Amino acid sequence: MDCHRHAVKDFDLQLDMNHLEMEMLMEDGRIIEKYMDKYEDLEQKKLKLLGGKRFHQNAGNAYWYYLERASK
């Protein structure tokens, strides 16, 4: 179960870094035109990271649930 919690923390760090990279491609709240492709790549990366985070969050919860039921 701890490995899933650690994975979620790592995904959070990656998402923070991804967000920072996306902000660096912006000026005055708008994407700089020449970085549009890079920004779209980062959006796709964000989606994949959120999917991985969701998987580990759910797996950790399922593992916890199984341990709770098995201990009764």
Phi and psi in degrees as a GROMACS rama.xvg file:
@    title "Ramachandran Plot"
@    xaxis  label "Phi"
@    yaxis  label "Psi"
@TYPE xy
-61.5521  -35.2558  ASP-2
-62.6513  -34.4669  CYS-3
-69.9129  -39.426  HIS-4
-63.6915  -40.8021  ARG-5
-64.5526  -39.9064  HIS-6
-63.0881  -41.986  ALA-7
-62.1598  -41.6539  VAL-8
-62.503  -40.4773  LYS-9
-65.4385  -41.7534  ASP-10
-61.2249  -38.514  PHE-11
-60.8989  -43.2391  ASP-12
-63.3077  -42.9952  LEU-13
-63.5511  -39.2986  GLN-14
-65.892  -38.5629  LEU-15
-62.0254  -44.5793  ASP-16
-63.7578  -41.3665  MET-17
-62.1547  -42.6807  ASN-18
-61.9463  -42.6599  HIS-19
-62.4555  -42.9888  LEU-20
-60.8945  -40.1362  GLU-21
-64.7594  -40.9428  MET-22
-64.4954  -32.7196  GLU-23
-68.2721  -18.3697  MET-24
-92.3409  7.84463  LEU-25
-117.412  155.293  MET-26
-142.056  126.214  GLU-27
56.0999  38.3673  ASP-28
77.4758  5.94498  GLY-29
-125.353  148.525  ARG-30
-70.7693  132.251  ILE-31
-69.061  126.751  ILE-32
-50.351  -43.4566  GLU-33
-70.9326  -12.0429  LYS-34
-105.05  13.0624  TYR-35
-58.5013  -43.931  MET-36
-63.2504  -43.6141  ASP-37
-62.8939  -40.1894  LYS-38
-63.0789  -42.7541  TYR-39
-65.283  -37.4226  GLU-40
-62.3762  -40.6043  ASP-41
-67.9684  -33.1165  LEU-42
-63.7521  -42.4295  GLU-43
-65.3322  -40.3656  GLN-44
-62.3045  -41.6481  LYS-45
-59.7599  -42.8787  LYS-46
-61.63  -43.4405  LEU-47
-65.418  -41.7295  LYS-48
-63.2045  -41.5904  LEU-49
-64.6248  -36.8788  LEU-50
-63.838  -42.3659  GLY-51
-65.9171  -40.6405  GLY-52
-62.8759  -43.429  LYS-53
-60.7816  -43.1514  ARG-54
-58.3473  -50.0802  PHE-55
-69.1325  -34.3164  HIS-56
-62.9806  -46.8885  GLN-57
-66.9939  -40.0543  ASN-58
-64.0294  -42.4967  ALA-59
-62.8355  -40.5314  GLY-60
-66.3999  -40.5363  ASN-61
-65.5275  -40.6453  ALA-62
-63.9085  -43.8299  TYR-63
-59.5435  -45.6072  TRP-64
-60.0271  -44.4377  TYR-65
-61.2196  -44.4887  TYR-66
-64.489  -38.2187  LEU-67
-63.5704  -43.8413  GLU-68
-69.4802  -37.1947  ARG-69
-70.5357  -26.6006  ALA-70
-82.6174  -6.39162  SER-71
